[in-house]
Amino acid sequence: SDRLPRRLHAAQALISELTGRAVKTHAGVRSEFHRLVRGDASLNDTMRDFLGASYNLKAIADYETGQGSDVSPERAARAILEARLFVAKIAVMLLAQ
């Protein structure tokens, strides 16, 4: 889904706004995002872990074959909902800056 890259871009925007730095790799974005939001009580564990979880889901959908490689419609729908919530939360955080 095109929504999954948006979650990465949202996190990159937050990182850029808070640090003035551009982080380009997915691993770098995940690491820096976690560092920046570690103590933020407005983010629950699902939101904090969303970047990694969505990347794993994308990897399954793009590259995995065999047992365990299917992404159910329910799992995909949940990921899309979580992506929307994640991007909306980041937008709120950016507006608060």
C-alpha positions as CSV (number, residue, x, y, z in Angstrom):
1,S,0.0,0.0,0.0
2,D,1.2,3.5,-0.7
3,R,0.3,4.3,2.9
4,L,3.2,2.4,4.4
5,P,5.9,4.7,2.8
6,R,4.0,7.7,4.3
7,R,4.6,6.4,7.8
8,L,8.3,6.6,7.1
9,H,8.1,10.1,5.6
10,A,6.0,11.2,8.6
11,A,8.7,9.9,11.0
12,Q,11.4,11.6,8.9
13,A,9.6,14.9,9.0
14,L,9.4,14.7,12.8
15,I,13.0,13.8,13.1
16,S,14.0,16.7,10.8
17,E,11.8,19.2,12.7
18,L,13.2,18.1,16.1
19,T,16.8,17.6,15.3
20,G,17.4,19.6,12.0
21,R,18.9,16.4,10.5
22,A,17.8,14.3,7.6
23,V,17.8,10.5,8.2
24,K,17.3,8.5,5.1
25,T,17.6,4.8,5.9
26,H,14.7,2.9,7.4
27,A,16.9,1.6,10.2
28,G,18.2,5.1,10.9
29,V,14.7,6.5,11.0
30,R,13.5,3.7,13.3
31,S,16.4,4.2,15.7
32,E,16.2,8.0,15.8
33,F,12.4,8.0,16.1
34,H,12.6,5.6,19.1
35,R,15.2,7.8,20.7
36,L,13.1,11.0,20.2
37,V,9.8,9.5,21.5
38,R,11.2,7.3,24.2
39,G,9.6,9.3,27.0
40,D,6.6,10.6,25.2
41,A,3.5,9.5,27.1
42,S,1.2,10.5,24.2
43,L,2.5,7.6,22.2
44,N,1.5,4.0,23.1
45,D,3.7,1.0,22.5
46,T,1.9,0.2,19.3
47,M,2.8,3.6,17.8
48,R,6.4,3.4,19.1
49,D,6.8,0.0,17.4
50,F,4.8,0.8,14.3
51,L,7.8,1.5,12.0
52,G,9.4,-1.8,12.7
53,A,6.2,-3.8,12.6
54,S,5.1,-2.2,9.3
55,Y,8.5,-2.8,7.7
56,N,8.3,-6.5,8.7
57,L,4.8,-6.7,7.2
58,K,6.1,-5.0,4.0
59,A,9.0,-7.5,3.8
60,I,6.6,-10.4,4.1
61,A,4.3,-9.1,1.4
62,D,7.2,-8.2,-0.9
63,Y,9.7,-11.0,-0.5
64,E,8.5,-14.0,1.6
65,T,7.2,-17.2,0.1
66,G,6.0,-20.4,1.6
67,Q,4.4,-21.0,5.0
68,G,3.7,-17.8,7.0
69,S,4.1,-15.6,4.0
70,D,0.5,-14.8,3.5
71,V,-0.8,-11.5,4.8
72,S,-4.5,-11.8,5.7
73,P,-7.0,-9.1,4.7
74,E,-7.6,-8.5,8.4
75,R,-3.9,-8.0,9.1
76,A,-3.5,-5.7,6.1
77,A,-6.6,-3.7,7.1
78,R,-5.2,-3.3,10.7
79,A,-1.8,-2.2,9.3
80,I,-3.5,0.5,7.1
81,L,-5.5,1.7,10.1
82,E,-2.4,1.9,12.2
83,A,-0.6,3.7,9.4
84,R,-3.3,6.3,9.3
85,L,-3.3,6.7,13.1
86,F,0.5,7.0,13.1
87,V,0.7,9.6,10.4
88,A,-2.1,11.6,12.1
89,K,-0.3,11.5,15.4
90,I,2.9,12.7,13.8
91,A,1.0,15.5,12.2
92,V,-0.3,16.6,15.6
93,M,3.2,16.4,17.0
94,L,4.5,18.5,14.2
95,L,1.8,21.1,14.6
96,A,2.7,21.4,18.3
97,Q,6.3,22.4,17.4
